[in-house]
Each structure stands twice: as C-alpha cells, then as structure tokens.
Amino acid sequence: MSHSRTSPLIKPGSLLYKLLYLRLIDHHPEGKDIEWWARCRLEHICITPYFVYDILRTGIAAIIFMNFMSMIFIAAMVFTGLAIAGFQIAIDLRRKTQIHPHTDTLEMVKRVVLLRSLQWGVSSAFAMYLAPPEMLLHLVPVAIMVMWIEAIALIAVPRSAMINAGINGLALTIPLALIGGKGAIGAASVAVLSFLALHWLIFHLNYMFATRRLRTRKLTEAKDTIQLLLNQYDQDGSDWLFECTEEGHILRPTRRFCEASGRSAEELEGMQLLNLFYDSPERDELRQMGGQDENFQRLSVPLRIRGERRWWSISARKVTSPDGQRRYWRGFVADVTRACEAEERIKYIAHYDVLTDLPNRALFSTTIKRAFDRLGSDGMVALLAIDLDKFKAINDTLGHTGGDAALEIAARRIEECVPPGAMVARIGGDEFSVLIEHPLSRERVIEVAHRIVDAMHQPAEIDGQKARIDASIGIAFGPYDGANADEVIYAADLALYDAKMRGRNTASVFDSRMSEELQDRRQLESDLGDALAKGELELHYQPLVDTQTIETAGYEALLRWNHPTRGSVSPDVFIPIAEETGQIVAIGAWVLREALAEASRWPDHLTVSVNISPVQAMDRDLYATIVHCLATSGVPTHRLELEITESVLMRECEETIALLHRIRALGVQIALDDFGTGYSSLNYLRAFPFDKIKIDRSFVGDMAERADSDSIVQAVIALATKLNMRTTAEGIENAGQMDLLRVTECSQMQGFLFSKAVPASQLPHRKADDGVSHARITPLQKPPPAIDNYDTAVEARRSAG
C-alpha cells in the first residue's frame, strides 16, 4: 500500500514489524495503479484545510503564549508557522494543476507534515515547560486534542501520522516529566496512552481506507471490462441467439440472424434450419445431433450466403417450455469463416508447397506409403526422383525471383508430362518426385522420364531472358527395387545420382551396381579426408612456355593423389568430391603453401600458377591464407598467379570481385581459366581486369582442322591484347598448333608438346634445398586469422542475402 522505504531495523515479517504495523499496511497496488493510489491518498489528506488550520493554530497559539513567553519566541513561532502555511499553498497548487506526478506531490506532503510536526512540537514543548501551573490545565487538553486531530487526518499515510503523533506526544510527556508532580505525571500518562490508542486506531483506519479504495478500483475495472466486452459484442460480434422447434423449424429469428443469413425474418420464420446449409458431412452430423436429446457445442457447418462460402459454428441444448407442454432447441450461432479458412490454409501449407501448389514432402511420403500398403502381389509402383540441373545458375544470375519462376515452370512442365492420376510433388529446393501407381509397363515410365527431360531442356523465358532449366531423373520400381517406400526412395536417389554422374540432363534406371558405386564413393570421401594428413597428396608442375622464345616462363601446379590401394586417382574424380564435402578449402590452402614453397627454389623469373576452386573462393579466410603463404615462402607477389573459372564469379559476384581486387592489389596475378566455355565470359572481362586469359583446349585442339576454332582463338587473343591482358593457349599437342599460335600475339602456350605435369623433383630449374627457408611446409591445422574486417562483412552480407 505504501511505497516508503522501511527502516532496516524493522524488516518486513519480523516481530517488531508485526507489532508496530499490525500487519495491516502490506497492500501494494499494481504498477499501473501507483500514480492513481498516490492521487487517492492526496485527496484524502487534502480534505483537511491545512492552510487555514496552520494560520488559525499559529494565531491562537501566539495569543495564548504572549502571556508568558518572550516576543522573540512568539516571532519565531509565527514566522515558521507562516512558512509552513506557504509550503501548504504550494502543495495545493501542485495538486490542482496536476502538472507534477502525484507520487512526487505526496512525498512533498510527507515532508511538510514532518516540518509541521516539528514546528508545533518544539513550540508547544517549550511553552508547556515555561507555562504557569494554572495554564497547564488548559494547555494539556489542547495539545492532546491537536495530537488526535492531526494523526486522524493523516490516516492515508500511517507512518507519517505516527511520526506526527510521536512528536506531539513527546512534546507533552517530556516537559510534563520535567515539571513533575502528580498532575503533570498523570497528564503525561494520558499522552502516552493516547499515542498507543492512536497507533492501533490509525493502522486499522488506514487498512479500511486502503481495502475500500483498492477493492472499489478492482470492481470498477472489472465492471468497465465487462461493459466494454458487452458493447463490443453488441456492435461487432458475429454471434447470435436462435431458437428452433424440436423438429428443427426456426422460431423468432433475431435481426442479427437475418443479417448473417442474408434472408428476411419472414423467410426464416418456420424454415428448417438444415435448409440453410448445403449437403456436406457436417450437415449430416447436424441432422443426426438434432434427432437426439443431447446438447452439442461448436459444430461447424458450411453454407453459401449470396454466393460466398461461409462457416457457422452452432451450439444448442434442448429446453422445455414454461408450461411443460413442448420442447425446443435454444442456442447460439457464430460465424467462424475466418477460423475455418485459416485452419484449411494451415492444413494446405502442411501438405502442399505454396510456390508450386504441388504436394510437399510430407504428403508425398504419406501417399507413397499408402501406395505400398495397397500394393498387391502383382502390383507395381514407379518413382521418379527429379533434380533441376541448372537451377543454381538461374538462381545466382536472375536472383530469387527468377529462381521461383523457374521452379513454377518446372512444376507445370512435369505435370504436363505425367499420366493422369500420377502425383507430382516438390520435395524441397529444386527437387521433385513423381509417383505412378500401377503403371502399364516399365517402358512407359521410362518414356515419361524422357518426356520430362526433353520438356525441361526447352528454353524458358524468365524475366525477359532465355534460360534452360534441364533436369536429371532417377527411376526406381517397387517392390522390385525396394520392399517398402523408404527403400524405393533410396533407390531412386541412387539412380538420380548416377544420372548426374553421367553428364546430367538424362534419366537413369536403378540397378544394384549403383549402390556399390555409392559405397565406393563414400569410401573415397573418407580416404580423401585422411589423404592430406597422411601425405598422399602431391603437386606436379606443367610448364608455361613463352610463345616466341619457347622458353619456360613458369609452371602450373596440378594436384595429384597417390592412393595407397587405388594408385593414382584422377583429379576429375576426387576434386568434385573435395568440393562437395568442403575438404577443398583445407586442400587448397595446402596447395598454395606447397606451390609457393616450391617456387622459392626456382629462379626469380619463373611464376607459379595455382587453381582456385569456386568453393575455396567463398572461404572467408582465403585472403589471409594467400598473405600468410606469401610471407612464409618469401616469394614475391608478382610470381604468384591464381587461376579462377567463370563459376567463381557466378555466385555473389560483387563480393567475389571485391576480393579479387584486394588480392590483385597485393601484386598477385589473376587469370581467367577455360575462357569461352561458360555463360557470360565477355561480361566477366568487363567486370574485372584480369591479367591473363587461358583459352580452353576445346578451341585450341581443333585449330588446325577447323577454321571456326582458329577464328575463335585468334579473336580471343586479339580481344585480350586490346584489353592489355596476356593469353595462354592450353592443350598444345603438336607442332602445327604451335606454329599457328606463334604468328599471333598469344603470350604463352601449355601442353604435352612441351611437357606433361611432372613431380617437383624432376623440374630442371629447381635449386638445391638449403634446408632453411625452402623447407617443405607442414600443413596448418587451422586457417590463419583474417587480415581485416573484409571477410566478416562478406559473410554477414552472404547470410543476410
């Protein structure tokens, strides 16, 4: 109830606390009511006209005390009394204007009460002690009366009231005790008893005051809430009462009933309630409930009002008329259309993909399991697992909007290709599945798969651009490829994986060898994870030859894996595995360290080229790794050349180009590998100033036989020259190719004509190992720390996107 701080000597719950406060003041209003409670207490206190009281009390006391007190005492008493009256005026003004918080004003009142008590207590104590004996008979009753009046007036602040009573009581008992005598001691005893009586009375009166106010507050709030709900129900509610005969004929339809049903009272009167609803299982349930005597609640039934589908929730019970002659139904109806539509929407989202309107993984899993449950001894189900091949490229180049459009196009094309009754589902991302129950034959299913592949291969217009989606499909048949749904799904996924390994944009039918190949690949993944630690990886180096002088200008570092049981594993086999599993980051860092350590043994004019994987390019520590490796090896930055493919630039192009600029600023050379084989080669040349372009072997190999290939190679060289970029022609295998290139401005050549890739120990330019700065580098267990906040910013932007 009161929020004044309790003395540390009087702890809540202690015996002294219970004795002094009688356990009657532990009433605390809610936080929202603190200001209101302060106002209530102020209103109760300020009922007493304290300003008038201060003036009258000071004036009357001055007149009485003038008979036996000095003028200095009288002047001091009058001055302090008027000052307190002035403070009271300030309090009254604050309360009336209500500019200041009531809690602050209440604290000011308590301070003024204390001043008033001290001023009167000191004045009356001195006057009592110095008064003639015959005056005591008059002064004591007045002082006790003042003590009672002031304390009772302050029951809203019981602690302040008791302080006031205590000061006034002491102002009586101390001088009377000093005066002595039976009369004085008796009067002092009366003052003490008065204090004790006031203590009990004030806290009980305060308890009654507080409980009455707080209970009234709660009752008022409850009443206001109920009234608000009733008003809202009356104005905005969608519920209405209804009555029907025992046979279901509507009686006395209310205005709201008429408005909700879109019918007049004349139409509804006597109408069968069931006739409002169209045929449905819910209507049949309502008919069944109406034929029984049991109450029912919240039975939702669909109907149409002015062509719009609505849902009504009906609750009713049977009652007997007052004369006991007939029985009828009485209840209420609520329009629950929104709730039912929301529930239907939730059910739809739980079982269908919002973007494509196809069944989702959950519904597909349930359906295929039921299909197996219905499968007879000679039955068959076919499952097609579909994955879009070029969805990632579309999503990266055209954004999420383009990706969504591609998914919708893919869904419609698949639906057009499957036979009636087949289920097409979106499993997630760019994955789809088709379930065909009781297909006519395996051949028909395979035909469906090829139709889907052909349909997907057709160009689609997305955001004004032509794009091919393409799809790979895995086919499995139950129960031949699996005894249950999970096994057939697994078989279809294996077949899909096989289709992707065979070049994508095709379909594969499951056979048992696929499972063995998958196990073999998983074993290869596991072995690759240990290859770096076991020292099974090795770098070979293929020379880059100056076109005009035919002298070695540098070497490209090419990764090799010497497997302990498989022998040499082709990079075409293990590099994709390393990229898919993320191991390429650690392997790529090792390649950088090893290649630079090896380059430190070469003459200073030779460069070393290292390929950067698209996955490695996304590593936030790539820049720091490059700096660390350069610093450790001591190789000048211009001798390092990083080769990237267009796929590096296709994802998060802005961040990647910014990273390439930072690497190039170090002095490192950047080359674009396999130029001409991607989607937007010329666009990337405009986006980033590469130091070199590597012309793909697919063009160089046909230069001597095909004029178009020769023209393309010469055009690329001329373009690079115009852009101040050097060129390297890959795949030089014969002198004819070399002669054609030597008459162009091609910078470098690379191929078997000059040398295959060889171990570092076989390089003719290699210096002897001095055992100090050129020692073989031990792979780091942890990537070096980031150089600055650039990579953190890139990662944050990638996460936000």
Summary of the structure (lengths in Angstrom):
residues: 801
radius of gyration: 47.9
end to end distance: 54.5
largest distance: 144.4
contacts: 2463
relative contact order: 0.04
helix: 55%
strand: 17%
